[in-house]
Amino acid sequence: MKKLLTLIFALAVAFSLTMPAFAQEAAPAAGETKAETKAEKKKEKKKKKKEAKEEKKEETKPAETK
């Protein structure tokens, strides 16, 4: 009986320590669905990529005029 109680206690402790690892990092705002937040992240990523592309173009432009 004592071994069983020790095992149950050990499982409870292990489970409680692993819960933060599986916790969700950032919950979506009220009313937002998972698809909406995913779409917003995708838009931001595209925007950043486009800005980086434009910056690269601007850097190479003056080199061509010389």
C-alpha positions as a printed NumPy array, in Angstrom:
array([[  0.   ,   0.   ,   0.   ],
       [  2.838,   2.351,   0.873],
       [  4.469,   1.77 ,  -2.532],
       [  1.191,   2.538,  -4.295],
       [  0.768,   5.823,  -2.429],
       [  4.378,   6.76 ,  -3.242],
       [  3.804,   6.002,  -6.903],
       [  0.599,   8.064,  -7.019],
       [  2.306,  10.973,  -5.263],
       [  5.266,  10.799,  -7.655],
       [  2.931,  10.832, -10.665],
       [  1.028,  13.813,  -9.273],
       [  4.254,  15.761,  -8.738],
       [  5.604,  14.856, -12.181],
       [  2.323,  15.828, -13.832],
       [  2.169,  19.175, -12.048],
       [  5.759,  19.984, -13.046],
       [  5.179,  19.181, -16.73 ],
       [  1.973,  21.193, -17.101],
       [  3.73 ,  24.527, -17.874],
       [  5.55 ,  22.846, -20.76 ],
       [  2.214,  22.088, -22.419],
       [  0.528,  25.367, -21.504],
       [ -0.46 ,  27.671, -24.328],
       [  1.962,  30.603, -24.72 ],
       [ -0.447,  33.356, -25.718],
       [ -4.178,  32.958, -25.684],
       [ -6.004,  34.712, -28.535],
       [ -7.991,  37.806, -27.658],
       [-11.673,  37.393, -26.896],
       [-13.682,  36.819, -30.053],
       [-10.708,  35.857, -32.227],
       [-10.484,  32.422, -33.7  ],
       [ -7.361,  30.422, -34.318],
       [ -7.703,  30.963, -38.071],
       [ -7.882,  34.751, -37.634],
       [ -4.744,  34.904, -35.513],
       [ -2.948,  32.629, -37.968],
       [ -3.993,  34.867, -40.875],
       [ -2.738,  37.968, -39.037],
       [  0.649,  36.354, -38.398],
       [  0.875,  35.388, -42.066],
       [  0.111,  38.972, -43.142],
       [  2.778,  40.36 , -40.807],
       [  5.324,  37.901, -42.137],
       [  4.534,  38.867, -45.737],
       [  4.777,  42.559, -44.872],
       [  8.189,  42.131, -43.241],
       [  9.43 ,  40.112, -46.195],
       [  8.223,  42.791, -48.63 ],
       [  9.899,  45.558, -46.604],
       [ 13.174,  43.65 , -46.541],
       [ 12.969,  43.171, -50.301],
       [ 12.377,  46.903, -50.844],
       [ 15.308,  47.809, -48.598],
       [ 17.544,  45.483, -50.538],
       [ 16.415,  47.102, -53.792],
       [ 17.17 ,  50.568, -52.423],
       [ 20.661,  49.477, -51.372],
       [ 21.521,  48.184, -54.821],
       [ 19.987,  51.135, -56.691],
       [ 22.691,  53.75 , -55.869],
       [ 25.426,  51.26 , -56.794],
       [ 24.011,  50.978, -60.305],
       [ 24.081,  54.758, -60.938],
       [ 27.817,  55.092, -60.232]])
